[in-house]
Amino acid sequence: MGRNDIRPSPALKACLAARSYRREVILLTETRLNPVYQTFRMLLSLGYEHVVLLSLPDRCARSNELWPRLSCVWSSQQLASNTKYLLDRVAFLARAARLGYGVFMLDSDVLLFHDPYVHLWAPPLANLTLVAMLDAIGWLNCRVVYVRNARPDGPVAYMLAEVVDRLERWRPLSYGCWHPGELAARLLWEEAHHRALRTGGTGGINANHYMQLEDVPWPSHLLAGARNWSHAKAQVFTGLLRVPNTRGEWPEDLGGQFYPPTRGPNSQQWMDILREDVLPLWPDPEDPLQADAGANISERIGYLPHYLAERYTDGGALGYWNPALARTTGHAPVVLAHFVHVPGGATNKLTVKMASNNWDWDVAHAVHPKRGVFFASTHIVPVPDVLGYSQAVLDRDWATEQEFASAAMALLRVATETGRAVSWPALRCNVSWLGGAANNQLPLRMPHRHVIPYATADKGIADLRCLWVGYLQYGCQAWRWHFAGGLLAPEYDHLLLLLRRNGSAVDAAGAANLNALGLRQPTTDTVGDATTHPSIIDGSSNEVAEVPPELLRPPASAAAWDVETLGTALMARHGGPGAGMQVLLQPGSEAALTMGVPVTVAAAVSGAIAAAKASAAAVAVAAATAAAGGGAAGPLRPQVLLLSEVPVLMERLGPRHELFKAMVSGPDRSTTSCEWVATGRPYRRARTRRQRRRAAR
């Protein structure tokens, strides 16, 4: 056991004593240091340092070295569930609450705009033992939970401990686990649960069936200056919690006996851990003789009102989370924001933080000193070569979504064949098909499920742009050997800032900031390597080059470019294949990359390698010709290459694009897939009621 292992009772008690303030502690849980450091930085800006990071041993070793100001711990508790990492935090919460500490448990995908304790300790929440964020379907969202003044033998401690216990002992027969898909069967299932729980309700079970609802006013100091904010009140659900008791009765129509009669080793260890903390346990909920004792102990719980914790669709999508847009207050009219239901899926939680100007790039660089701060970064190529559109193209008033999508796809296709990461274009949010002039003020009126609004801190709503859902999947950004990835608009803007800087990625103001925070600064370095990127990051014109319009027009007598031919021409003129294609040029790459893959994938690999070698050969010929004529050794490869027009391309896909499709339908079918690149379908729009009726006929 290491010194940061909080599984032993003395270690947990020592951790809580050292890191708490007035017996309060904030718990963060994360394995990725950059996201959790962003949250810790925000907590520090509010004056809160009583924070513990719960992670893994290797992550703690790295974190304690990089930012010792943030205490990092881990747990060696044995858990069989594949959710052990997430259960560790619930175990911490249960044990710390039993030891008499107030614990505010947060995910790293939150924003804190105001002091949460001011509201947690004021009416209507002041007399509640546990409060949590309300999930959209009326259940508890376990990502934002606050517990205080809990009895060690009370129902709140039992409820938290039972989450861990259940997933080790569980036979999956509880409500929702075997939820029938057919309507008639589902209704019977729900009716049986309502009878067993004596709710007196119908339909799905949610907060309305077991809690009381109260309307409360929206705090006036949060509303101050919030332009066009539509809420004047919020709702609070509260309820009385007791330790349940089965009295030995398990309804057969709900699955019968819930737990096996004998505990397994992990479940028994969990109970032993709780006893090691030397505190009384709650009445046994499986012993009918202790039913009365459990009924006599109660604590009040509740759900946080929306002004204290809201989802992305409540305020973030409307622009209120972005201080550059809500300039009158500088912050949202809410205390805490949680990235629930963001466009494109959960992997976009960090994207929304960046796009809403709640991202500290200096902190990111401290975690990634080689400047690998982009989603497309790798340890080999921390700063990718990029292909994008010129500002004139980006500023177009795109008449239709299809016109924009076609331009984005054309850029992607050329980027893929040149080994460059694509700079995903962000269109103006006030184009007609996104809401027009309605998006020149808050609240934003765009189709929120299909775009993420973005504005730089200096320009605000005057330069409001939208990140389009087609390329928001993580797989549309992530690098792999057959696809150089992509940069979203906030990342691309930061890359341009890096290209204007000399030396360290952290400027003087950022360095002073990191010194004050006690966060180790990255060492001064240059971007790239002389073998792959010979130019120097000094802001010179070599770093950003624009392709003239005449060079993007199709060859004589052709109506459109073959994308492979255009890619070869661009590489020959601008320093060869981008860094994202270099792996294909390594000796023995074909044998290594085709080992054990399907025949169709092997053929696609061979085609991509042949194309890469042909492009490299063309560059070599151009360089040799220039040298023979007494010219320079060859063209430098700019970090950023911009197209001044949307290229007109033939339908035939290039070899690397075909390789991408082959990989994501086979060995690469994972979180690194990108549906739009593979299929051309960016998303499935929600059907209208009329369309659903027609489909049912």
Summary of the structure (lengths in Angstrom):
residues: 697
radius of gyration: 28.4
end to end distance: 63.4
largest distance: 98.4
contacts: 2247
relative contact order: 0.09
helix: 40%
strand: 14%
